[in-house]
Amino acid sequence: MKMTLTCDPRDNRILYALRQVEFELLEPHLELTTMSRAEVLFEAHDKLQYIYFPITATASLLCSLEDGTTVEVAMVGSEGVLGVSALMGSDVALTQAIINIPGYCYRASIKSLHGILSRSGGRRAGSLQKLILRYAQTLFIQMAQATACNRRHALEQQLCYWLLSNFDRGRSDSLSMTQESIAYILGVRRESITEVAKRLQEAGIIEYYRGHIKLKSRIKLETAACECYGIMKEELVRLATDLQVKLIADLQVA
């Protein structure tokens, strides 16, 4: 749905780093949308109609199995793009995308994006595609880390990592999420989440009540999380640095 409020598309890091000439081509095609908690943007194997640039919303990318279970393979916030495969030669979604933190996204139709890519010719063409490819590298690293994490780390470590990732992307010390939703995303039983959340609360790390999680001690939460949090935090810093370098280089040659 179209929104009447003002929300800067360049609060998304990919759009922020986009060359001005390409941003001006893309901007008329950007539609501000609101995303609700637990909203499914697309299912695996769906034909993609839009690519999404999160502003304040955060989504999980989930892999689904035949028995109906799911497991998160990546998380996407304002640092990235949802539907990245659409700019990498395929218009089919590779995973399910579900909203964790409600908020705003800008979306653009795949058709309009392909039109912009074909129009942005010249020696310095294709900054959007280059930025998407750089972000895809981060996404692949996150997926590879998720594979190792799900295989080797205890659920308590995984939950701490997951909570930190949501707190960071939401720029908040609180998260509204039911145990059922967390269990669905992490691919475990709800009872397992209940047990772990209780231990974290008893340790003074979080406060949990009625589907609301409040961070009490970030130091303790980071200590309890697996190494994957530090690895992905460093990668996101590298991504932000690379996007900033790309922006500065484009400004210098403009």
N, C-alpha and C positions, 0 to 999 in steps of 0.2 A: 504494500500500500504506500502511497505517496505521503510524505510528511510535510507539514508547513513550517516546522521549527528549523532553526539554523544549526547545521552540524557540518563542520569543515571536513571535506573529503580528504584533505591532506593530514588529518590526524591518523590516517592509515599510512604506515611507513613506506609501502610500495608506491602509493600515489604521491607521497611527499617527495620521494626521490625521482619521480618521473620528470623528464625534460618538459619545460614549459610549453613548447610547441605541441608535444603529444598530449599533455594534460588538457590543453585548450581544445584539442580535437575530441578528447574523451569526455570532458566535463558535461556537455549537453546530453550525453547518453547515460549519465550516472543518476540513479534513482535511489533516494534515501528510503530505507525500509526499516521497520521495527521488528525485532526478533524476540519471540516469547520463549521462556524457559521450557525445555523439552521439545521444542519445535524441531521437526525433521525437515531439513532443507532439501535433501535428496537421499535416495537409497542407492546402494551399490548397483551398478549396471544401468541406472537411469540415464536417459539421454539428457545431458545438461542443456538448460535453456539460458542460464545466467552464470556469471562469475561474480563472487561476492568479496567485497573489501571491508572487513570488520572495522568498526570504529570503537564502540564500547562493548559490543557483544563478543562472546567467546564460544567456540564450538569444539566438540570432540569429533574426531574421525574414527569410526568404528568398523571393525571387520566382523562380519556375521558368519556363523557356522550353520550347518544343516539342522542341528538340534535346537536352534533358536537362540543359543548363547551368543554373546558379543564380547568384544574386548577392544579397548581403546588402543589405537596405534599412533595417534598424534593429537595435538591440541593446537588450535589456531585462534589467534587474537588479532589485535591491530598491527602486529608485525607482519602479517601475511595475507594470504588469499585462499578462498574456498572455491574449489572447482578448477584447480590449477591445471589439471589434465587437458582442459579445453584449449589452453595455449601451448600445449606440447604435442599436438597432433591427434588428439582424441577428444570426442565430445561425449564420452561415456564416463560416468562417475566410477571411481575405483573403490570407494567406501561409502558407508552411510555417514551423513553429517548431522549432528544433533546439537542444539544450543544448550550450553551449560549456564552461562551468564547472560541474561536477557539484556538487550540494548539495541544499538543501531548499526546497520551496515549500509554501505552503498553497493548497488548491484548494477551491472551492465549486461545487456544481452550478448550472447556469443556472436550473433550476426554482426552487431555494431562493432565489437572488438576486432573481428576479422577484417571488417571494412577499414578500420583505423590503421591496423597493421599494414594493410596493402597500400594505404595512402601515404604513410609516413616514410617516404623514400629519401634518398640522399646519402651522403657520406656518413652521417651520424644517426642513421635510421635505427629503429628497433630498440629503443631504450626500454620500452615496456617488456618486450620479450626477454631482453637481457636481465632485467630485474626479476622477472618471473623465474627464469632459469636459476638465478642466484638463490632466490627463496626456495626453489625446489630442492636445492642441495641441502638446505637446513631441514626441510621436511623429510628428506630421505634419511638424514642423520637421526632425526627424531624417531622415525619408524624403526630404524635398525636398533636404536637404543631401547625402544619399547619391547622389541623381540627379546633382547638379552634380559631386560628387567623382568618381564613376565615369566621368563624361564628360570631365573636364578635368585631373585630377591623375594624376601618375605612380604606378605600382604601388608603388614604394618609399615614397612619401608615404602612400598608402592603407594599406599594411601597418603603418607606424609609428602612424598614427591608430588602426587597429584594435587593435594591441597595447596602446596606452595605454588605450583604452576597456575592454579586458578586465582590465588590471592595476588600474585604478581601481575597477571594479565588484567584482572579486575581492578587493580590499584586500590585494593581494599583489604581490611583485616576480617571481613565477614563474608559468608557465602550461604545462600539459601538453597538447600539441596536435600532431598529426602534420602534416607538410607537405601531405599529401593532403587532410586535413580543412580546413586553411586555404585551400587552392586551391579546394575545393568551395564554401566560404562566400563567398569573394571573386570567384568566377566566372572563375578564370584557370587556366592550366596549372600542374601541380605543379612543372615545371622552372623556371617563372618565379619561384615562391616560393623554390625552392632557391637561385637566383642572388641574389635580393634578400637573403635571410637570410644568405648568405655575405658579402655586402658589409657588412651591418650588424654581423656578428660581427667582420670585419676592422677595422671602424671603432671597435671597443670599445663598441658600443651594447648588444648582447645577446650572450648565450652560448647556443648551440643544440647540443643533442645528444640523440639517441634520442627524439625527440618531446617534448623538454622545453626550454622557452625561459626563460632567466633574464635579468632586466633588469640591465645593468651600469651604465648612465648614463641617468638620466631626463632630464637637461638635453639631452644629445645626441639622445635619442629625440624629445623635444618639438620640438627644432630641426628635425629631419628630417621631422617629420609635416607634413601640409598644414594650412591654416588651419581646416579643418573641425573639428579637435580643439578648438581654442580656442572656436569658435562654439558647439559642443555642450556644452562644459564650462560656459560662461556660461549657457546655457539650462537646464542641470540645476541650477545654483545658483539661478536664478530660480524654477524649479519647487519646489525645497526651501523657498525663502523664502515662496512663495505658499501652500504646504501648511501651513507653520508659522503664517502669518498667519491662515489659515482655522481652524486648531486653536485659536489664542488667542481669536479672535472667538467661536467656539462655546462656549468655556469661560466667557467673560464674560457671555454671555446665558443660560447654563444655569441 
